């Protein structure tokens, strides 16, 4: 049998297996955050819009500084245009969170559909321990994405917070299930999966 320090893949699996408690804590935290987002769906929607707006605005400022510091480079105008677009979009989201929520509803719906498909297909192909939960999580994301696009713009005020909450809960259950599988599986089972 190959010793752990001779095979970096086995050493990495041992490290992941020994970190099951961190996965469990992350799963519980995601579940609690998801429940809070569902209970306070309107607040979660506006928080999401404002955080996204601030991130874009701050990113725009950093991109503007970068564009100005490399002013002699041929791509200056591209960096400048990107910085102005980010900053302006972030400003609009912060200034008009209701309209921003309705606009982000379409983006979020698309994100849930594409991300859910990738999660479901990738989990089905990788087949990690309890991979069915990750596939289920991906399917839930796809369904949420279809719902948000189908009922737009009515759902723009509350659905972002609700959908993020449901997605966080399902992800939390998937991560908690993975942690449980790591904790309760013998070391040979984890190595046999390789």
N, C-alpha and C positions, 0 to 999 in steps of 0.2 A: 504494500500500500504506500502511496506517495505521502510524504510528510507535508504538513500544512505550509511550512516555510519554503518548501521546494516548488510549490504550485501556487502562483498568485491568485488564480481563480478560486481555489479552495479556501485560501486565506480570506479573500473577500467575502465568500459565502459564510464563513465562520463569523466574520465581523458583523454581517447583516443579521445573522441568527442571534448573536449575542446582544444586538440592539433592539430586540423585540419590544422592550419596555418603552422605548422612545416612539416606536410605531404605534403602540397602544395609546400612549399619551396624545400623540398627534390625532389619532382617530377619534378619541373622546373629545378633544378640543374642537375638531371640525364639526362633530355632531352638535355640540353645545352652541357654537357660532351659527350653525345652520338653523337651529331651533329659534335663536334670537332673531335671525333675519326673517323667519316666517311670521313670528309674533309681531314684529315691528317692520312690516314689509314696506310701507311708505318711507319711513325713516331710512331703511336700508337702501331703498332706491335712490333717494337724494344723497345719501352718503356715498354711494357708489359713483354717482355722477360727479359730485364735488371732488372726490379723491382722484378720479380719472382726469377731471379738468385741471386740478393742481399739478398732477404729474405731467400732463402735457405742457402746461405753462412753464414749469421748472425745467423740463426737458428742452423747451424752446429757448429759454434763457441760456442754458449751457451750450446748445447748438449755435446760438448767435455769438456767444463769446468765442467758440471754436472757429466759426466762420471769420470773425474779425481778426483772430490771431494768425490765421493762415491766408490773409488777404491777397498774397501774391500768387497763390496756387490757382491753376486753371479751373478748378471746381468750386471756386469761391461763391459764385452766384447760385449754384445748386445747394450748397450748404446754407447760404443766406435765405433762399426761398424755403427750404425745409424748416429752418429755425422760425421764420415768420409764420409759416403755416401751423406748426405745432403751437406756438405761443398764442396765435389768434384763435385757434380751435379751443385751446384750454381756457382762454379768457371768455369765450362765448359760453362754454359749459358752466363756468363759475357764475357768470352774469345771468344766464337764463337756464336754471336747472330743470325747469319743467319741459321746455322744448328739447333740452339736452337729453332728458330721460326718454322722451319719445323717439329721438333719433338713435340713441344707444340701444333702444329696445330692438330695433331691426338688426343692429350689429351683434347684440347679444344672442338673439335668436339664431343668426347664422353661425356664431361661435359655438353655441350648444350643439347644433346639428353636426358641424364638421368635427369638433372636438369629441363628441360622443361617438361618432362613427370610427374615428381613429382609436379611441379607447376600447371600444367593443371589439374591433377587428384585431388590434394589437394584443389585447389580453387573451383573446381566443387563440391567437397564434403562439404566444409565449407560454401559456398554460402554467403560470406560477401557482403556488398553493392557493386553493380556493379561488381560482381564476373566474369562476362563475359570477361572483359578486362584482368583479370589475367589469365583466361584460354587461351585467345588469345595470351597473352605474352608467355605462356608455349608452345603453338603450334609453334609460331615463332621461339623459341629457338630450338625446335626439328628439324624444317626445316633447320635452319642455321647449326646445327650439321651434318645433312645428307649432306648438300652442301659442307661443309669443308672437310669431309672425302672422298666424291666422287671425288673431284677435286684435291686432294693432290698429289704431292708436289708443284704443280704450285702455289697454293693459299697460300703457307706458308709464303710468304713475306708480302702480303697485307691483307689477309683475316682475320687474327686475329684482327687487328685494326678495320676493317669494321664490323665484326660480333659483337665485343664488343660494337661498336657504335650503331648498330641496336638494340641490346639487351638492352642497356642503355636507348635508346629512348622509346622503348616499355614499359620497366619498369617504366620510368618516366611518361608516359601517364597513366599507370595503377595506380600509386601512386597518381597522380593528380586527377584522376577520383574518387579514394577512398576518398581523401580529400574533393572533391566537394560534394560527397554523405554524408559525415559526417557533413559538414557545412549546407547543405540544408535540412537535414532530421530532423523532430521534435524529441524531446527527447524520446517520446513514441515509435517511429519507431525503434530506436536503441535498446531500452529495449525489444521490442517485438521479435527482432531477437534472443534473448537469450532464 
